[in-house]
Amino acid sequence: MTELFASEPWRFSDRTAEAVEAEAFETPQWAAEAILDVELLTQRVLDPCCGHGTLAKVALGRGYFCDAFDLHDWGYGETGIDFLIHPTRIDRPREISVFMNPPFSKAVAFVERALDLGVRKIVCFQRFAWWESRVRDLFWRRFPPNRIYVCASRADCWRFDIPLEKRKSGTPTAHAWFVWERGHPPGPVLGRLLKGDR
């Protein structure tokens, strides 16, 4: 990976405690595929909270070049890199898209950070409750997204430490993709994504 951010060590003794602290939930592959069926990214893509690499792998599979990193070590990408705290400048930011699923409690900070860097496009996966929140009203007024795509097929987002054999039930939680793109009028335009709708 191109050296964009300085690294620092970050270790937990217990994997479950780390996953809980990091709010580490997987993005379903179908949801990543579905958003890239309707949204084009720039050729260079950043995933600053890559986790197990679902988004990066899907982007790479679509022919994009993706830099993937994370503060925590989940077995994919560069680790020990905190997107939020390291002052940095990215060369040619208008040629970069940020494709991410940040921790829910830090999602506003991740989007603001990407906006501050001047990137061309941000495609962010979150619970739909993010949009409903009155606490974030000022953020939504200042930075309205251009488009929102609700996952009409519910997205099962399992915490990283939960083994596959224990992932039995579906989720009642609605998720969505939020898109900001420079040069496009603020919307938000609302769309729907369905699993297997390709």
HELIX and SHEET records of a PDB file:
HELIX    1   1 ARG A   15  ALA A   22  1                                   8    
HELIX    2   2 GLN A   29  VAL A   38  1                                  10    
HELIX    3   3 THR A   54  GLY A   61  1                                   8    
HELIX    4   4 PRO A   93  GLU A   95  5                                   3    
HELIX    5   5 PHE A  104  LYS A  106  5                                   3    
HELIX    6   6 ALA A  107  LEU A  117  1                                  11    
HELIX    7   7 ALA A  129  GLU A  132  1                                   4    
HELIX    8   8 ASP A  137  ARG A  142  1                                   6    
HELIX    9   9 LEU A  164  LYS A  166  5                                   3    
SHEET    1   A 8 GLU A  78  THR A  79  0                                        
SHEET    2   A 8 PHE A  65  ASP A  70  1                                        
SHEET    3   A 8 ARG A  44  ASP A  47  1                                        
SHEET    4   A 8 ILE A  96  MET A 100  1                                        
SHEET    5   A 8 LYS A 121  ARG A 127  1                                        
SHEET    6   A 8 HIS A 175  GLU A 181 -1                                        
SHEET    7   A 8 ARG A 147  CYS A 151 -1                                        
SHEET    8   A 8 VAL A 189  LEU A 193  1                                        
END                                                                             
